[in-house]
C-alpha cells in the first residue's frame, strides 16, 4: 500500500493532503444529499408531492410566465369563492422567486427545462447547499472535523429529508438553508464585531423572511442569545455592533415583504427582538456615562434612569397592547407555549396532522443515533463555553422543546442535532484516536526498566479501550446510514397524489385516482364550475383541474371553512341550502373503504364536525350527536343516526352496499373501518353521481338544479 499511495500523495504537502481530504468528504456529502432524495422520482416519476406544493407550483408558473409585477398584483379568483385571494400580499415569495430565477437562468444558457422540473428538484439542490452551510457553521463553532461530520449527518437525516425530497416543493425546502446561512453569518458577526458580516447577516435574514414563516423562531433565538450574553456578563462591543446592525437592517428589509408588513414592530412575537435592541442601547449609553462620570454621580443617575425607563416601557407596552397597536400572539404561537390551546380553542389548527405533539418514537425514527449524541455535544459545548457556543446551546435546547410540542418543527431540530452530534463525534474521536497513533506507541527510553513496563502496560490498555470506542462509533454511524436510507426510501419518498400498494404476489399496484379525477374535472366540467371539497384538496384542484374552489389549504378564513364543514355534517336538505348559498356546482370527497386508504374524509369527518360547530351558524352541530350512546364513532348499523343521515356519509357510501371488497365479507364492507356499513340502500335527493375513480378513492357529485315547480 505504501508503495502505491505514497508516490501519488507525496507530491503534495501535508496541508494540501488535508485540504484534498476535506474537499473529498464534503463533495461526497453534497452528492449524497442530492441523490438520496431522488427515490420518489426513480420509483414513480417527476411529480409534485403533497398539497401545499401544488399551490407553490401554480404560483411559480404564473411568476415565470408573467413576471414579478403581475405576480405581486395577482388576484386569484379561482380560490376561496366568492372572496378570492390577493396572492402577492398573502404569501412568502422567496420560494417562487428562487425557482423562477433558476428557471430563467437555465433557459438563458439554452438549457430548456419545464418550470415543473425546476420545482421538483429545487429541494434536493438546496439540501446540497445546506450540507455545505452546515459544514461552514459547525467549523466556525468548533472545528473542521466536526463540520465534516455534521455535513455528512445532515445530508441523510430523515428529519430534514421528510420536507426536502424531490417533488416536495414547499417553503421548508429552501428555508433550512436560509436559516443556517443566517446563523453562520451571525456567528461571524459576533466573533469579529465587523459591520460587514452583520450587514450580510441582515440580507440572509431577509431571504429567510421571504421564504418561510418560521423566521419568527430565528428572530427570537438571536436576541435571546444577546440577552443571555448580557446576563452572563459577556456582552461586548462586538456583540453590540453585530446585533444593532442585524436588527435595524434586518427589520427594515423584512418589512419590504408584503405579507410581513409592519408585523416586526406591531406583533408580540417580535417584541423580544425590539426589547433586546433597546437594552443594547441602554447598556452602551450606561457604559459611556460610566467612563465620563464619577462613581457617585453615576450611581445616582443610573438608579434614576432605571426607574424612569422601566416605567416608560411598561406604560407604553400596556397602552399599545390595550389599544391594539401591538397585536397579541397568534394561535399557532400560543400552541407552542400550550400544546392543548389549539385543541380547546382553534380546531382548524389542531386538525392539521403536522401541528400535533411529537411522539417519542418519532424522535428516534427521524434522528436515530443523533438523539443520544446530542447530549454529548451539549457537554462538549459547555466544557469550552464561548459566546458562539452559548448560541448553539440555546438553539439546541429551544429546538428540542418546540419539536416536542409540534411535529412539524422536527425540521428545525434536525440541523442542530447534526451540528451537536458532529461536535460530539469529532471531539470523542480526537480524544481516543491519539492513542492509536503509531507515534504514541513508541515510548521514550528511560533508565528505569520497571517504568518502561508500567508505561507499556498502560499504553496497551488505553489502546485497547480506544479500539473498542472507535469501533462502537463506527458501528453506530454505519447503522445510522442504513437507518436513514431505509426511512427515506420507505417512509418519505411516496407522493401522496400517487399511491402504491403490494398485491398478494408481491408486485406493486399503482393507484392514480387523484390525477384521473382532477383531469376528469378539467375536461368534463364548465370552466366556471365551483367545486366544494374539504380544504385539504383545494390547492390540488385549482392547480390540476383549474377549477374554482370554495376553500383551500390557506385556512385564513375559519368561518368559510366552517360553512363547508356544516354542509358535510348536515342532512341533504340543510346541506343543499348551504351549497346554493355558495353557488356550488360539484362536490368532491375522498373515500378509502374499497382500497384501505385510511386518510379519507370519513376519518377526517369529526374535524369537519368540530370546525363546523365552532361558529354561530353551526351552533346546532354537536360532536356528541355523531357518536353512539356508548361514545363510539361507528359507521355500521349501530352508528349514530345523525351520522348515518349526514351528507358526507351518503356521498362516501352511495352504491357501496352493492360492492364486495374482501373474500368472505358481506357487500358494503369498509376495509378502513373494518365494518359493514349500516345503511346500504339509499338514494340521493339533491346530488347526482358524476364521477367515481377506478378504485373509488375520489368521488365527484353534481349538485342538482332547483326544480322549476315543486314543493322545494
Phi, psi and omega in degrees: 000318182295329182290332183264326186276316186301317179299326181287308183282340182294343178288341183255152174286169180299320180298318180292323177297318177296318179297319179296319179294317178299314181297321180295313181296316180294321179296319178298318179297319180295313179296319180296320179300323180282311188290327183289348180264011184258007180304317184295323179291320181289324184276326182247268176189179178284095186221146176287140183262169166055209187248301181304321180303336179289325174293316180299320179294317180298316180289326177295318178298319178297317179297316182295327184272329189245350179091165188290324183297313178295322180296316183293330182255016184287123171259115185269105180273002177273350185246147172053048177300137001266013186282319186077180182211133174273109189293312186301329184262005184231015179223163168267110191278359186302317181297312183294318180295320179298311181295318180295322178296315178297319180300312181291325178296315179295321179291329177293337176267011181063028171262099188274105176238146174286154179303323182298321180293322176297318180296319183296318188261006182293316182297314175300323178298313181287337174295322175296318177294327178296322177299318178295317181293324177296320177299314181295316182295314181292324176297322179290326181281322188225283184200166179296319179300317177296323178297318179294320177298314182295321179296317178296323181289314183289340179298329186233007183293128183297329180300333176265323180298329183304333180244015183220021176287163178300125182103343178274077186273075182234168184302324183296338181301326178251344187292325181293321174299313180300319182296312181292326177298316178296317179298319180299314180290330176294316179297319176299321180295316182293321183287326185259332186068023184266129181293337178298311180294324179294321178294319176297323177298322178297319179294318178296322177296321177299318177297321178297314180298322181288348188254328189202142177292346177291001177299340180299324177298319183292317184282358171258327183285327178292309176296329176296323176299314180296319180298317179295322176298322176297313183296323182278359181075022181256002182294130184228175178297325178298315179296321180299312180297316183298308186288320180299319179291313182297317184292312184293308180293316181298319179294316179298318180292318182296330180288352177281345176281121187302321183291337180270310177056233183266014179303322181301342178240006184235344185251153185294331182297337183258001186290331178299316180297318179294317180297318179293324176299317177296320178298321178301316181292321179296315180299317180296320179293320179298317179296324177295316179295319181301322182285344186238012180224161173288158184298322182294310179296324180296318181298318179296312181295322182296316180296320179296316179298319180300314182295314184293312183294318179299318179296315180298315181295315181299311180295318181299313179296321179297314180296315181295321180292314181294328180278353179087002179291327174254113184287146177289172178298148178283167180299321180294324180291319175299325181295331178288329179275327179226101185301337182272356185298311183296319181298324184273336189236325185229086184297335181295326177284317182293337183287343181280125186298326183283357176263003180281155175299151184273134176280159180298323181296330180294326178298314180289323181298320184269343186233338180048238187295341180297332179297332180267332178282336182304310178297326178295320177297319176299320180300314181295328177290320178292326183292333176233073188286121176229174180300317182284331175292327176300322179297312183290331175294313179299315179302314182295314183295313182289326178295322177298316180297309184293326177293329177288332181279323185222122187297333180298328184280005168303332179297324179284329181286324187305314181299316182289331174298316180293320181296309182290327176292321176299319177296318181296313181295314182296314181294319181294314180294324178297326180291317187267334183293335181295336178283345179262357179292130184300331181293333181279351180280345180267116181270146179288146180291141179217157185283342183263116181295320180299323179295323179297314182296320180295315179296319181297317179295317180296317180295321179296319180294315179297322180295320178296316178297320180296318178300316180297315182295313180297321177297319178297313180300317179299315179298315181296321180291324176294317178296325176298318179297314179295318180298313181298319180295317180295314180298316179299316183291315189268325189257327190244012182240026179245113179293136183291341183276341175237117184259154178221155178209172178251134176278181183296331180269005177093352180284155182275141175243129180257129175253108182251035187295324183298308183292326176299314182293318180294324178292323177298317178301318183294322187264344189236008177236154178301150184296334180262016181294143177253129184247129176254130175211175173291155192298338182305327190257005184299312182298320181293321181295315181292324183283319187261324180265344180056046179236155181287135181240159183277315179223155177217192190287356179291330175048038181276339184242097184295327181295318181294317178295322178300324179296319177294318177300322178296320179297317181293327186267356184262171173289169184301318183298311180292323179295323181297322178298318180293318181294322176292324178298324181266005180059038182284134176255325181224150177237132182243131177230155178250130186226128183245010185298332181278317185265344185089017179284111191277344182270047183262181187285337176293319178288338176267358192298322182297330175291324175298320179295314182296315181289321178297326181269007184270357180241161182303324181295336181252024183298337181283348181270114181245129182302323184298332181295342184263004175256161172286166178304334179272002176089023181255148174261105186231146179252001181274193185296341179268004180290165180297139178294329176297319178292314185293343181252002181280163186292324180299315179300314183292322180292322181287320189257010177297125182067001182288336179295348180263358189256133172268125183255329181219149177294136180083001180249152180289163176297148181079026180271119182277117184282345176275311181275352181053051182208151173277127187298151187282325181238118184254317186258100176209159178242157178263134182267318188253356180234156171226140183294126180256322183199136171230127184291171188305318183254019175065017181286321179246128179233130183239133180237144177263134178282126181290148177286159175296138178291149179296323180220150178148183184278341186287000000 
